[in-house]
Amino acid sequence: MKQGHLSEYFTGVAMKRLSAVEADLFRSNQHEFNGVDPLKRLFGQATEKQTYPARFIYLNDHDDDPVVTDGYVTWYDARERHPTRSEHRLYFPTTTVSECAAVGDVLVIGRRPDGSVLVVVAENGSTIANQIQWLFGITDLAHPGFSIREELETEQDRLEFASRLILESIGVPVEPPAETHLDDMLSRFGSRFPTTRLFSEYARSTLKDVSALDGPDAALMAWMEREEILFRTLERHLIGDRLSKGFDGDVESFMGFSLSVQNRRKSRVGYALENHLETIFRTMDIRYVRTAVTENRAKPDFLFPGKAEYHDPSFAASQLTMLGVKSTCKDRWRQVLAEANRIEEKHLLTLETAISSNQTDEMRAKRLQLVLPQPLHTTYTGAQREWLIDVSTFVDLVAERQRIAS
């Protein structure tokens, strides 16, 4: 096990696309993969029936919450007593996840270091399916059998901001590294979280050698990476401290505390992204307004050069720019289309990796330009990368429009 790599969370993974027969098998009462010798690299030679606790997850791009069921899988040799032959099979029970499976869906079977198994089914053609393939470094699923990866300790398996987000989306909690800056944070913030703006400022202050002037793309990713680590470190301490005090049987208090943890996790990434972008724009001397009101009370995340220019009919629409900011997209990217009617081509910045071609094709058709930090471009296809722009290119575009309008 190598710290900071996928091997911390998986001893090996198997992946394939479900054929018509296998999809029917998933939905039937006979949930067995027959003749799956490649899986012996994950489960070993079965000498008797071996049952493992398992979590089953179904994911698509349309539902905010995945379908999750706990159960088990059984690995055995149907010809265990045969002197020369073996026929290994993997059995799993009927679940709400198996009932969702369809032809072409991506199936992932992962062995966890604690001996449990994670079974993920991701909808065919979805962004999350692309992300899972990228995460585990298995992009070619054209052949009918399982693709297997073990050890998971190469450079491509190193966990960074994007890969940690994907792990969280498939139900794998990611532990923070050693207690980075914990004592300093406790002395500054005490036993509570500061505002998101203050926390973002603190995260940047711990990276004194990082500046947007040296490259906004690298700076943005470095700041997001650092803030994520600091947040998880502080959160882990504060949650542990609260749990140690107990709730004296008060279920409502416990539920409220749990809900506050989940809500903070969901909202803070988006705010952090906006905070760091704001610093980039200020550093690069870009004029902007954050959440200015446009038509129908819409509030674009960033409007350039400002609210007054946007509502001034004499100001050329060609010199206006709007930027929506969403750490993850799913179908929510369409919200940006209605946020500034004067601006025909809109921009959306996201940290979402490997968005499906169907989605990006629709974005292009709707005249929505996707902006991603340069390091994330490699998660997209070659055709998609020709269309994507990075943060530096976006900043240059806005700066040029600002120059022309001045």
N, C-alpha and C positions, 0 to 999 in steps of 0.2 A: 504494500500500500504506500503510495507516494503522496504526501500532503500537497493539497492544492490541485489535485488532478481527479479525473473521473474515478480512478481506482479507489478513492476514499468512499465511494458510494456504490460502486458496482465491481464485482469480480469478473464479470463478462456479460455480454449481451448478444442476443440472436435477433435478427430482423428479417422480415420478408413481407411481400404483398400477398394478401389473401386471394386465392383463386376462387372461382365460383363454387367448387366443391368444398373448399375450406370454409368459405363464408356460410354455406349451408350447414356445414359441420358445427360451426360456432353457434348457430341458432337452433340446432337439433338437440336431442337428448344424448347424443353419442359424441361427447366432446373429447376426441382423442386425435392426436397427430401420430400417424403410424409411420414406421420406417424412418424415424428422424435421427439417424445416426449422427448427423452434425451436432445435435444437441448434447451428445455425449461429452463434447468439449466443455460444456457448461455443468452438466450434472454427473458426469462420470459413468462408469460401468455399474449398472444396477444389479445388485445381488439379491435383492428382495424389493418389495414395494416401499418406496421412499416418498413420504408426504411432507410437503413444505408449506408453511403459511404463505399466503399470497394476497396481494392487493391488485384488483382489476380496475383499470381506468379507461374510459372512453372519452375522446377529445374531438371537438370540431371547432370551427371558427365562429359559430353562431351563438353558442350558449356560453354565458359568463362562467358558469360553474360546470366542471366535468361530472360525468356519471362515475361514481366510485362505489365499489363493493369489495368487502373483505371475504376471503375464502381460502382455498388451498389448491395446490396442484399435486398430482401423483406421478412419479417417474418410476417405470418398471420395465422389466424384460418379459415380454409375453412368451418367450421361448427359453425361460431361465433354465429349465431342466433338459433342454436339447443339448446333446454332446458337442455339436459343432456350430450351431447357428444361434443367433440372437436377433430379437426384433423389439427394439426399444419403443416405448410409447409414452406420450405425455398426456395425462388425463386432467381435465378440470371440470367443475360442475357448471350447471346452468346459472347464469347471473344476469342482472340487468345490462351489464356491459356486453356479454356475449350476444344478447338479443339486438344490440345496436350494430353489430358488425355487418359489413357489406363488401362486395367484390371490389378489389383494388385498395382497400384500406391497408394501412401500414400496421403490422403487428410487431411489437417489441416484447421480448421475454428477457428480463434482466435478473441476474443473481446478485443479491445484496450481501455485503460482508457479514451480516448477522444471520445468514442462512435463509432468509425469506426471499420471495420472488415477487418482482413487479411485472405485471402484464399490462401493456398499454396498447390500445387500438386507436389509431388516429385516422380520421376521415380522409379518403382518397382526394388528392388535389388540394388539400387544405394547407394553410400556412403552418399550422402546428405540426403536420406531418413532415413538411420540409425542414422545420426547425429540429425535429427529433433526428432526422437523417443527418443533418449537419452536426448536431451535438455529438453523435456517436461516430461520425466519420464514415458512414455507410451511405453512399449516394447512388450506387448502382444496384437497383432491385429488379432488373429486367429478367434475371434468371429465376426459375421457379423455386429453388431451394432456399434454405436459410443462409444468410450472411452472418458470420460469427466474428466477434472481436473479444479478445481477452487482454488482461493486464491493464490496458487503458492508462498507460503512463507515458505516452509519447508527448511531444511538444503540442500536437494538435489536441491533446486531452487536457491541457492545462485549463483550469477554471478561471474565467474572467467574467466581467459584468454580464455580457450577453448569455453565456452558457449557464451562469447561475440563475438567471431569470427563467430559462427554459427548464432547468431542473425543478425549480419551484412550481412551474406550471404543470409538471407531470407528477406532482405530489412528493417530491424529494426535498425535504428541508435542508438547506445548506448551512453548515456551521461556519461562523466567522473564524478567521485565523486567531492567533494569539491576541491577548487583550491589548490591541493597538490603541495607545493614547487613553486608555480607560481612566487612569488616575487623574489625568489632566481634565478629561471631560467631567468627571465627578466633582472636581474642585471648581469648575466653571459653572456647571449646570445643576449641581446637586442631584436630587433623586427624582428628577422629572426631565422630560424632553423640552428643549428650547423650541422656539418657533422654527419653521422650516427655513425661513430666510437666514436666521442666525446660525442654524446648523450648517447650512450651505457655506456661509462665510467662514465658519470654523474649519470645514473640510478643506476649503481652498487654502486656508492659512497654514495647513500642515504640509502643503506642497509648494514651498516657496520658490522652487526652481521652475515651476510650470507657469507659463504665460500664454495668453491668447495671441500675443504678438509673434510668438514662435510657431504658431499653427493652431487655429481654433479647433480643428478636428481632434488633434491629439490632446489638447487641453480639456476639451469637453469630456472625452472618455476618461481621462485621468481623474478629473474632479468627480465624475459620477462613480467611478470605481472606488475612490477613496471614501466618498460619502456613504456608499453602500456598506463598506467594511466598518466604518465608524458607527453607523446606525445599528448594524447587527450586534456589534460589540456592546454598545450602550444598552440596547434593547434586551439582550441576553442577561445582563447584570440586573437591570431594573425589574424584569419579569421574575427572575430568580429571587430577588429581594422581596417582591410582593407575595410570591407563593410561599416563601418561608414564614411569613406572618400569618398565613392562612385566612380563611373566610368565615370561620366559626359556623359552618353549616349554612351560611347565607347563599343560597343558590343564585338569587337575583344579582347579588354583588359579583359573584364569580362570572356569571353570564355577561354582565355589563363590562367587566374587566376584559374578558375574552373578546368581546365585540370591539372594544376600543383598540385592542392590539391589532385585530384584523383590519379595521378601518384605517388605522395609521399606516399600516404596511401598504395598503392599496393606494392611498392618496399621496404619500410623501414623495414617491419617485417622480410623479409628474411635476410637483412643485419644485423639486430639486432641479429637474431638467430646465424648467423655466428660469429658475434663479441663476443657474450657471450660464445660460444663454444670455440673460440680461447683462451679466458681467462681460461676456464677449462683446456684445454690442456697445457697451460703454467704453471698453478698452479700444475698440476699433473706431470710436467716434461716430457711431451710427445713431441717428435720431430715430426714436420710436416712442410708442405709447403702449403700455400693457393693459389689456382688457378694456380698450376703448369701446364705447357703445356705438354700433352702426344701425342698420335697419332692423326693425322688429325686435329691438332690445338684444340683438346678438352681440357677443363680446369676443372678437378674435383675440387670441392669446397675445399676438404682437401685431401692431399696425404701424407702417412706416410711410412717411416720416412722422405722422401724427394725426390726432383726431380733427384738429382744425382744418388741415389740408384735405382730409377725406370728405368733410362736410362742406367744403368750398367748391361750388360748381365750376369755378374758373380754374381750379387747379387740375392739371392734366391727369386723367385717370391712368395714363401710361407710366406716370412717375410714382404711382401708389403701389404698395406691396403689403400683403398680409401673410402672416405665418401662423398656422395652427401648430400646436405642440402636443403630441400624445406619446407617452413612453411606449405604449403598445396600441395597436390599431384595432384589430378584428374588423367588425363592420362599422365601427364608430367614426371612421375617416370621413364618411359621408356628411357628418355634422358640419364639417368645415365648409362645405359647398355653399351653405346659406349664410355665411357669416360676414360677407362684405360684397354687396351686389355690384358696386362700382368696379371691382377688380375681377376681370374675366379669368385670368390665370392665377390660381391660388397656389400657395406652397404649404406643405405639411412636413414638419420635422418629427421623426420618430426614431426610437431605438429598436424597433421591431426587426428581427432578423428574418431572412428567407421568406418574405411575403410571397404568396402564390402568384404565378403569372396571371391567373384569371383576375385577381384583385388589382395588380398593377396595370393590366391592360384596361380595366375599367377606369382606374384613376386617370390614365392618359386620355381616355375618351371624354372624361368629364373636365379635362384641363386642370387637373390637380397634379402639381409637380412634387414628387417625393424627395425629401432631403434627409440624408443619413450621414453620420460621421464616417469618414473614409474607411476606418478599419472594419466596418460592418458590411461594406460593399461586397466583400468576398463571399458572403453567404448567399448572394443572388446569382442568377444565371448570367451568362455572357450577354445575352440580348437585353436583360434588365439593366445591367451595369452601364450599357451605352446610354441609357436614358436617365439614370439616377444622377443627382448632383450631391456634392458634399457641403459641409458647413462653410468652408472657405469660399467656394464658388457662390454660395448664396450671399455671403457677406459682401463679396465683390460686386454682385449684382445690385444689391441695395445701395452700396456706396456710390456706384456709378449713377444710379437714378437720383440719389441725393445731390451729387455734383451737378448734374444737368439741371435740376430744379432750383438750385441756389443762384 
